[in-house]
Amino acid sequence: MTSVIIIGGGLGGLSAGISLQSKGYNVTIIDENLHPGGKMMPVEMNGYSFDFGPNTITMPEVFQSVINDAGGDASHYFEFERLVKHTKNIFPNGEILYQSADPDEMISELEKIDPYGATHYKEYLKEVEKLYTLAERGFFYRVFGSWRDYLAPQLSYSFMKVRPFEKMDHFHRRFFQDEDVLKVFNRYATYIGSSPYECPATFSLIGHLEMKDGVYYTKGGNPSIAKGFYQFFKELGGNIHFGTRVKEVVVKEKRAIGVVTDRDETMYAQDVIVNGDFITATKHLIKEAERPSHPDRKLDAYEPSISAFVILAGLRNYQAGVHHHQVYFTGNYQKEFSEIFNKKSLPSDPTIYISHSAATERDISKGSNLFILVNAPAIELTEEEVESYKEKIYTKLEDLGLPIREYLEVERVYTPNSIKRQFSAYKGALYGLASHRMTEAFLRPSNVSKDIDHLFYVGGTTHPGGGSPMVTISGRNVANYILKRDKFVSQKDHSFSSNE
């Protein structure tokens, strides 16, 4: 039986593991954490239940297909609920815009604030659907190794059509005029850890997922997806070791042959898949001499994505006025991103996102379980800075009418420091790499190692990018690559890149 070792049990590693295990491979997953799912982590505190992340789920069929295509029934492991009116956006002037997957309802919302946007909304939906369709057909389910892959005739047309040279903010101004409404749609850049004033308009396709297909919630909390993957993987006979850290990928004659754990145990396999931060894993698990395509100086030059300042706040009084997804926008959105990426400082007047899953599933948590997130640069913060900024966020929310300190029963704070430590994240970045430069936006680190045979990468820092569906797809892509390689050893599979 062919053995595969996967370093990291996030969604990418689990999806790759399920796909391979179901085809007769002997898969072992090794994870330094004590839970499956990586950043999709449940947190329990004194009767309060929180999802560390991700909070917004789209493309439910991606998660379902992992289990269904492996011979199982995803409905036995997790269940999705579609949220039609999914996000409540609150602007500095007190105006409110609800985002809805019902186009007529959305047009009615826009008519109150942005009449131009209301009349152009259906045109917007058509355009972002076009972007999504081109990306899905041309890019999501492929393994890319170089720019040559994009220049293939069947791809070059699609590449030019997804607006790679236009910025997201410029694209959205075609359809909306109100500056506050523009913030709502520009916020999609943060889903990939980037600035809407720097990242390509291509990523506006996220609007198709949220505004047409819809936003979903996983009953029992979004980590139920990871729990379901883990349970099914175990039922298939897969092995998983929690609380174990890999110290080194063993390379012999330019081929990965196994790993060494922090228990000084050497485990051998035909293939090694890294499900983790590409930069951190490559730098710390592989000797520099073994990876000439990625020396330390090149890895250190990558621009980190946005990180986050997160507060999990349990309020004993249920806050009926707080929506499942609620955003309090800053007055100057462009200044916020400039402070994050240019000044490398915490935003002076931050946009605050709140996830309140108890609004949809009332009995999931005691009181109100507020996941409070502010975009932050990937920097180290002192204890004094953390405490001061936490109080600043509380004060802003209270000034906006949301009582925090009066009803606060439990709290936990996550910063770039703790994200870096717990998830081995590059400088504490939440999404790995920022998608500002063309290389990071469209030529992310390859799923197939350029230097070491039988070494693969999955996760948000690799192709096709960040976000739970993309991470899951990356795992499927690598599994399919291995399956086709082993089945058609002497044949060329043109659905993948040429770096075999």
Number of C-alpha atoms within 10 A of each C-alpha: 7 12 17 23 26 28 27 31 31 29 32 31 34 29 31 27 34 28 26 26 24 21 13 13 18 19 27 22 24 23 25 20 20 13 19 28 26 25 20 23 22 20 13 10 16 10 13 23 25 28 24 22 19 15 22 18 22 20 16 21 12 15 22 20 16 25 23 13 13 19 12 17 15 21 12 10 18 21 19 21 13 16 18 18 19 22 21 21 22 21 19 13 9 10 11 18 20 19 23 22 20 14 16 13 14 19 20 14 19 22 13 12 18 21 17 15 24 22 15 15 19 15 14 20 18 13 18 23 21 16 23 22 16 20 21 12 12 17 18 18 20 23 24 24 22 18 11 11 19 21 12 11 9 11 16 14 14 18 18 11 13 23 17 17 12 15 20 25 22 15 18 20 15 13 21 22 15 15 14 25 19 18 21 19 19 25 20 20 23 18 18 24 28 27 29 28 19 18 27 27 24 24 25 28 21 20 21 21 18 23 21 18 17 21 23 21 22 20 17 18 23 26 27 22 25 25 20 22 28 26 14 23 24 14 13 20 16 21 17 22 16 15 11 18 17 21 18 19 27 20 18 12 9 14 18 23 22 23 23 17 16 13 10 11 11 16 14 17 19 15 20 26 28 26 31 29 25 25 24 18 21 22 17 14 16 17 16 14 9 16 17 13 13 19 15 16 8 11 16 15 8 15 19 25 28 28 30 24 24 23 21 24 23 27 22 17 15 17 17 10 9 19 21 22 23 20 22 20 21 20 17 15 22 13 15 23 26 15 17 23 20 11 12 14 17 23 21 13 17 23 21 20 20 24 26 25 29 25 20 15 15 13 12 19 22 18 21 26 28 26 24 22 23 19 23 28 28 30 19 14 15 9 9 9 11 15 12 11 16 15 12 15 21 17 16 15 15 14 10 13 9 15 16 19 13 11 15 15 16 15 15 12 15 15 22 24 20 16 22 20 13 13 19 18 26 29 23 27 27 30 26 30 29 26 28 20 15 13 12 19 21 22 20 21 24 21 27 24 21 18 14 18 19 21 23 23 29 38 30 28 28 28 31 30 27 23 18 26 21 23 25 25 26 32 32 26 25 28 24 19 22 17 16 15 15 11 10 11 10 8 10 12 14 8 10 19 19 14 13 14
